[in-house]
Amino acid sequence: MPKFKLFAAKKGKQDQARNNQWVKLAREIYVQAKQGGPNPDANFALKTAIANARAVNMPMDNVDRAIKKAAGAGEGNVDYEEIYYEGYGPGGVAIMVKCLTENRNRTAADVRAIFNKRGGNMGESGCVAYMFDQKGVLSVSREEFERDEDTVMMEALEAGAEDVLVNEDSFEITTHPHEFELVKSALEQQGYSFDTAEIRWIPQNTVEASGENAEKLLKMMSAFEENDDVQDVFANFEISDDEMARIGQ
């Protein structure tokens, strides 16, 4: 049976995308600090954003600068707005694009252009959201974490998680969005650390992309990732390892 890769992740893990990734993470830290205060011990969303930044080796100077700017200590305070854009990719793939922007008109035009230039189209709000469920997702590296599958499953469920997905290189612990903070805190007290911890939109069903559609979709995902206003992209397609090899990914 062929293995498949679901496109649900973000903020590229490739070395050349590192700086772009840090820009997005700094913006997330800034927004959470401005909304909930600059003290991560009293602001869970900020604490999580900082942990995600540190997990990809973002320098603490960058983190501190974003927090200080949000607290008014830096120049150029900006009011960012969180917006979701929805649409369809080649083959009718459902796509949700999460943005943080200070200029709604610019971002809407950019997102629409990315859809249109790569065989898709942006739709109305709600056109694909019903195909996804919002979940908290905690990712644990299997290489760095020595507990076995059964133990992780038991401890996660006892902490209030909904499920644990065992991947080749990670455990993905899913929670109800409202239980995310509780589960994360409970597992941290048991020694867990997370590569990423975030709220994601998980597709209820997936479709296999291949051939020209797969190539266009990967180019579309790259274009979204390169846009500073785009924080996350969620889609309901998957691509087989064989197809990824054919494309050269």
C-alpha beads as a LAMMPS data file, in Angstrom:
LAMMPS data file: protein, C-alpha beads

249 atoms
248 bonds

1 atom types
1 bond types

-500.0 500.0 xlo xhi
-500.0 500.0 ylo yhi
-500.0 500.0 zlo zhi

Masses

1 110.0

Atoms # bond

1 1 1 0.000 0.000 0.000
2 1 1 1.506 3.386 -0.932
3 1 1 2.256 5.874 1.789
4 1 1 0.596 9.268 1.588
5 1 1 1.526 12.718 2.816
6 1 1 -1.309 14.998 3.892
7 1 1 -0.684 18.694 3.425
8 1 1 -1.649 20.233 6.737
9 1 1 1.524 21.787 7.934
10 1 1 3.001 25.012 7.693
11 1 1 5.688 27.476 7.859
12 1 1 8.164 25.439 5.905
13 1 1 10.671 23.259 7.577
14 1 1 13.272 23.736 4.876
15 1 1 16.366 25.719 5.705
16 1 1 15.724 28.324 3.033
17 1 1 12.331 29.110 4.601
18 1 1 13.778 29.751 8.068
19 1 1 13.787 33.530 7.985
20 1 1 10.297 33.614 6.534
21 1 1 9.211 31.270 9.296
22 1 1 10.699 33.520 11.970
23 1 1 8.840 36.530 10.556
24 1 1 5.553 34.678 10.893
25 1 1 6.347 33.457 14.402
26 1 1 7.396 36.934 15.522
27 1 1 4.105 38.295 14.254
28 1 1 2.196 35.607 16.171
29 1 1 4.146 36.419 19.355
30 1 1 3.469 40.133 18.872
31 1 1 -0.272 39.577 18.427
32 1 1 -0.597 37.255 21.430
33 1 1 1.429 39.608 23.656
34 1 1 -0.665 42.571 22.613
35 1 1 -3.949 40.741 23.137
36 1 1 -3.178 38.910 26.370
37 1 1 -0.281 40.788 27.924
38 1 1 3.503 40.368 27.730
39 1 1 3.909 37.898 30.616
40 1 1 3.919 34.336 29.220
41 1 1 3.229 32.872 32.669
42 1 1 -0.121 34.688 32.630
43 1 1 -0.782 34.366 28.893
44 1 1 -1.039 30.780 27.671
45 1 1 -1.311 31.710 23.995
46 1 1 1.874 33.763 24.220
47 1 1 3.660 30.988 26.110
48 1 1 2.702 28.527 23.371
49 1 1 3.804 30.889 20.598
50 1 1 7.184 31.359 22.285
51 1 1 7.594 27.588 22.703
52 1 1 6.859 27.059 19.005
53 1 1 9.439 29.703 18.125
54 1 1 12.088 28.159 20.334
55 1 1 11.341 24.707 18.865
56 1 1 12.664 25.979 15.514
57 1 1 15.626 27.772 17.113
58 1 1 14.304 31.296 16.717
59 1 1 16.695 33.546 18.693
60 1 1 15.424 34.905 22.002
61 1 1 16.381 38.394 20.834
62 1 1 13.703 38.098 18.157
63 1 1 11.186 36.851 20.712
64 1 1 11.965 39.631 23.184
65 1 1 11.820 42.270 20.467
66 1 1 8.327 41.167 19.409
67 1 1 7.071 41.193 23.009
68 1 1 8.578 44.608 23.751
69 1 1 7.073 46.022 20.574
70 1 1 3.648 44.714 21.598
71 1 1 4.076 46.301 25.028
72 1 1 4.780 49.655 23.395
73 1 1 8.535 49.677 23.928
74 1 1 9.371 49.515 20.227
75 1 1 8.550 51.701 17.287
76 1 1 5.876 50.985 14.707
77 1 1 3.070 49.431 16.739
78 1 1 0.687 47.659 14.359
79 1 1 -2.838 46.336 14.744
80 1 1 -2.989 42.920 13.103
81 1 1 -6.282 41.267 12.251
82 1 1 -6.787 37.518 12.019
83 1 1 -8.655 36.551 8.850
84 1 1 -9.432 33.220 7.235
85 1 1 -9.758 32.970 3.463
86 1 1 -11.312 29.884 1.906
87 1 1 -11.231 28.465 -1.576
88 1 1 -10.542 25.608 -3.918
89 1 1 -7.348 24.334 -5.470
90 1 1 -6.898 22.221 -8.610
91 1 1 -9.141 19.171 -8.569
92 1 1 -11.595 20.842 -6.184
93 1 1 -9.284 20.542 -3.162
94 1 1 -10.576 22.490 -0.153
95 1 1 -8.146 25.064 1.243
96 1 1 -8.268 27.359 4.269
97 1 1 -5.712 30.155 4.622
98 1 1 -5.127 31.791 8.007
99 1 1 -3.675 35.307 7.836
100 1 1 -2.521 37.989 10.234
101 1 1 -2.609 41.329 8.466
102 1 1 -2.698 45.072 9.049
103 1 1 -4.083 45.614 5.528
104 1 1 -7.105 43.469 4.690
105 1 1 -7.383 44.719 1.100
106 1 1 -3.757 43.919 0.260
107 1 1 -3.899 40.466 1.805
108 1 1 -7.203 39.541 0.153
109 1 1 -5.789 40.570 -3.237
110 1 1 -2.584 38.569 -2.643
111 1 1 -4.433 35.434 -1.534
112 1 1 -6.871 35.668 -4.436
113 1 1 -3.978 36.012 -6.887
114 1 1 -2.270 32.908 -5.485
115 1 1 -5.462 30.902 -5.932
116 1 1 -6.103 32.192 -9.453
117 1 1 -2.568 31.822 -10.813
118 1 1 -2.352 28.173 -9.840
119 1 1 -5.624 26.765 -11.065
120 1 1 -7.822 27.509 -8.066
121 1 1 -10.295 30.129 -6.939
122 1 1 -11.062 31.925 -3.705
123 1 1 -14.590 31.409 -2.424
124 1 1 -16.923 32.990 0.083
125 1 1 -16.464 32.683 3.839
126 1 1 -17.715 29.280 4.958
127 1 1 -17.485 27.620 1.546
128 1 1 -15.082 24.900 2.762
129 1 1 -14.838 25.366 6.545
130 1 1 -17.587 22.782 7.068
131 1 1 -15.208 20.147 5.644
132 1 1 -12.769 20.658 8.537
133 1 1 -12.830 20.227 12.314
134 1 1 -10.887 22.566 14.565
135 1 1 -8.564 20.649 16.889
136 1 1 -5.669 21.276 19.206
137 1 1 -2.589 19.393 17.983
138 1 1 0.491 18.613 20.089
139 1 1 3.406 17.089 18.187
140 1 1 6.031 15.053 20.062
141 1 1 9.278 13.874 18.448
142 1 1 9.669 10.104 18.801
143 1 1 13.438 10.392 18.437
144 1 1 13.744 12.717 21.417
145 1 1 11.015 11.159 23.561
146 1 1 11.582 7.656 24.884
147 1 1 8.091 6.637 25.970
148 1 1 6.481 3.827 23.986
149 1 1 3.248 4.109 22.002
150 1 1 1.030 2.533 24.640
151 1 1 2.346 4.820 27.383
152 1 1 1.907 7.958 25.302
153 1 1 -1.604 6.899 24.353
154 1 1 -2.572 6.181 27.964
155 1 1 -1.056 9.368 29.391
156 1 1 -2.517 11.568 26.668
157 1 1 -6.021 10.166 27.062
158 1 1 -5.824 10.452 30.845
159 1 1 -4.823 14.104 30.396
160 1 1 -7.993 14.688 28.380
161 1 1 -6.798 14.245 24.788
162 1 1 -9.178 12.912 22.157
163 1 1 -6.728 10.754 20.214
164 1 1 -3.073 10.017 19.454
165 1 1 -1.829 9.506 15.900
166 1 1 1.404 7.516 15.684
167 1 1 3.598 8.632 12.788
168 1 1 6.996 7.332 11.763
169 1 1 8.820 10.195 13.483
170 1 1 6.250 11.745 15.820
171 1 1 3.234 11.349 18.043
172 1 1 0.390 13.750 17.220
173 1 1 -1.910 14.264 20.163
174 1 1 -5.276 15.821 19.288
175 1 1 -7.585 17.647 21.660
176 1 1 -10.826 19.586 21.600
177 1 1 -9.832 23.252 21.126
178 1 1 -11.287 24.156 24.507
179 1 1 -9.234 21.420 26.215
180 1 1 -5.977 22.295 24.456
181 1 1 -4.472 24.375 27.270
182 1 1 -5.464 21.854 29.952
183 1 1 -4.036 18.854 28.081
184 1 1 -0.824 20.636 27.142
185 1 1 -0.204 21.759 30.718
186 1 1 -0.972 18.310 32.149
187 1 1 1.436 16.583 29.768
188 1 1 4.169 19.156 30.351
189 1 1 3.968 18.329 34.061
190 1 1 4.719 14.706 33.093
191 1 1 7.837 15.723 31.190
192 1 1 6.476 16.149 27.684
193 1 1 7.872 18.793 25.350
194 1 1 6.380 19.604 21.977
195 1 1 7.846 20.334 18.560
196 1 1 4.674 22.254 17.798
197 1 1 1.548 23.025 19.768
198 1 1 -1.258 24.748 17.928
199 1 1 -4.889 24.887 16.932
200 1 1 -5.366 23.446 13.446
201 1 1 -8.195 22.793 11.034
202 1 1 -8.175 19.042 10.338
203 1 1 -9.947 17.776 7.184
204 1 1 -12.782 15.343 7.795
205 1 1 -11.903 13.491 4.596
206 1 1 -9.000 13.687 2.164
207 1 1 -8.549 13.332 -1.576
208 1 1 -5.496 12.016 -3.389
209 1 1 -3.752 14.519 -5.653
210 1 1 -1.582 13.333 -8.511
211 1 1 -0.154 14.425 -11.828
212 1 1 -0.530 18.060 -12.852
213 1 1 -2.934 18.772 -9.990
214 1 1 -0.365 17.652 -7.430
215 1 1 2.305 19.844 -8.984
216 1 1 0.013 22.893 -9.044
217 1 1 -1.067 22.304 -5.460
218 1 1 2.505 22.117 -4.198
219 1 1 3.339 25.334 -6.028
220 1 1 0.260 26.950 -4.517
221 1 1 1.274 25.863 -1.007
222 1 1 4.774 27.268 -1.547
223 1 1 3.341 30.583 -2.727
224 1 1 1.143 30.840 0.360
225 1 1 4.064 29.986 2.603
226 1 1 6.221 32.707 1.054
227 1 1 3.610 35.379 1.783
228 1 1 4.382 37.107 5.103
229 1 1 0.690 37.654 5.886
230 1 1 -0.111 33.928 5.679
231 1 1 0.334 32.150 8.995
232 1 1 -1.122 28.717 8.199
233 1 1 -2.613 26.805 5.316
234 1 1 -4.926 23.829 5.787
235 1 1 -6.007 21.593 2.924
236 1 1 -7.713 18.251 2.407
237 1 1 -5.376 16.671 -0.137
238 1 1 -2.673 14.076 0.250
239 1 1 0.116 13.034 -2.080
240 1 1 1.735 9.600 -2.199
241 1 1 5.462 9.205 -1.569
242 1 1 5.825 7.857 -5.101
243 1 1 4.146 10.932 -6.519
244 1 1 6.283 13.236 -4.388
245 1 1 9.387 11.462 -5.711
246 1 1 8.167 11.883 -9.279
247 1 1 7.669 15.607 -8.738
248 1 1 11.085 15.819 -7.113
249 1 1 10.017 16.829 -3.609

Bonds

1 1 1 2
2 1 2 3
3 1 3 4
4 1 4 5
5 1 5 6
6 1 6 7
7 1 7 8
8 1 8 9
9 1 9 10
10 1 10 11
11 1 11 12
12 1 12 13
13 1 13 14
14 1 14 15
15 1 15 16
16 1 16 17
17 1 17 18
18 1 18 19
19 1 19 20
20 1 20 21
21 1 21 22
22 1 22 23
23 1 23 24
24 1 24 25
25 1 25 26
26 1 26 27
27 1 27 28
28 1 28 29
29 1 29 30
30 1 30 31
31 1 31 32
32 1 32 33
33 1 33 34
34 1 34 35
35 1 35 36
36 1 36 37
37 1 37 38
38 1 38 39
39 1 39 40
40 1 40 41
41 1 41 42
42 1 42 43
43 1 43 44
44 1 44 45
45 1 45 46
46 1 46 47
47 1 47 48
48 1 48 49
49 1 49 50
50 1 50 51
51 1 51 52
52 1 52 53
53 1 53 54
54 1 54 55
55 1 55 56
56 1 56 57
57 1 57 58
58 1 58 59
59 1 59 60
60 1 60 61
61 1 61 62
62 1 62 63
63 1 63 64
64 1 64 65
65 1 65 66
66 1 66 67
67 1 67 68
68 1 68 69
69 1 69 70
70 1 70 71
71 1 71 72
72 1 72 73
73 1 73 74
74 1 74 75
75 1 75 76
76 1 76 77
77 1 77 78
78 1 78 79
79 1 79 80
80 1 80 81
81 1 81 82
82 1 82 83
83 1 83 84
84 1 84 85
85 1 85 86
86 1 86 87
87 1 87 88
88 1 88 89
89 1 89 90
90 1 90 91
91 1 91 92
92 1 92 93
93 1 93 94
94 1 94 95
95 1 95 96
96 1 96 97
97 1 97 98
98 1 98 99
99 1 99 100
100 1 100 101
101 1 101 102
102 1 102 103
103 1 103 104
104 1 104 105
105 1 105 106
106 1 106 107
107 1 107 108
108 1 108 109
109 1 109 110
110 1 110 111
111 1 111 112
112 1 112 113
113 1 113 114
114 1 114 115
115 1 115 116
116 1 116 117
117 1 117 118
118 1 118 119
119 1 119 120
120 1 120 121
121 1 121 122
122 1 122 123
123 1 123 124
124 1 124 125
125 1 125 126
126 1 126 127
127 1 127 128
128 1 128 129
129 1 129 130
130 1 130 131
131 1 131 132
132 1 132 133
133 1 133 134
134 1 134 135
135 1 135 136
136 1 136 137
137 1 137 138
138 1 138 139
139 1 139 140
140 1 140 141
141 1 141 142
142 1 142 143
143 1 143 144
144 1 144 145
145 1 145 146
146 1 146 147
147 1 147 148
148 1 148 149
149 1 149 150
150 1 150 151
151 1 151 152
152 1 152 153
153 1 153 154
154 1 154 155
155 1 155 156
156 1 156 157
157 1 157 158
158 1 158 159
159 1 159 160
160 1 160 161
161 1 161 162
162 1 162 163
163 1 163 164
164 1 164 165
165 1 165 166
166 1 166 167
167 1 167 168
168 1 168 169
169 1 169 170
170 1 170 171
171 1 171 172
172 1 172 173
173 1 173 174
174 1 174 175
175 1 175 176
176 1 176 177
177 1 177 178
178 1 178 179
179 1 179 180
180 1 180 181
181 1 181 182
182 1 182 183
183 1 183 184
184 1 184 185
185 1 185 186
186 1 186 187
187 1 187 188
188 1 188 189
189 1 189 190
190 1 190 191
191 1 191 192
192 1 192 193
193 1 193 194
194 1 194 195
195 1 195 196
196 1 196 197
197 1 197 198
198 1 198 199
199 1 199 200
200 1 200 201
201 1 201 202
202 1 202 203
203 1 203 204
204 1 204 205
205 1 205 206
206 1 206 207
207 1 207 208
208 1 208 209
209 1 209 210
210 1 210 211
211 1 211 212
212 1 212 213
213 1 213 214
214 1 214 215
215 1 215 216
216 1 216 217
217 1 217 218
218 1 218 219
219 1 219 220
220 1 220 221
221 1 221 222
222 1 222 223
223 1 223 224
224 1 224 225
225 1 225 226
226 1 226 227
227 1 227 228
228 1 228 229
229 1 229 230
230 1 230 231
231 1 231 232
232 1 232 233
233 1 233 234
234 1 234 235
235 1 235 236
236 1 236 237
237 1 237 238
238 1 238 239
239 1 239 240
240 1 240 241
241 1 241 242
242 1 242 243
243 1 243 244
244 1 244 245
245 1 245 246
246 1 246 247
247 1 247 248
248 1 248 249
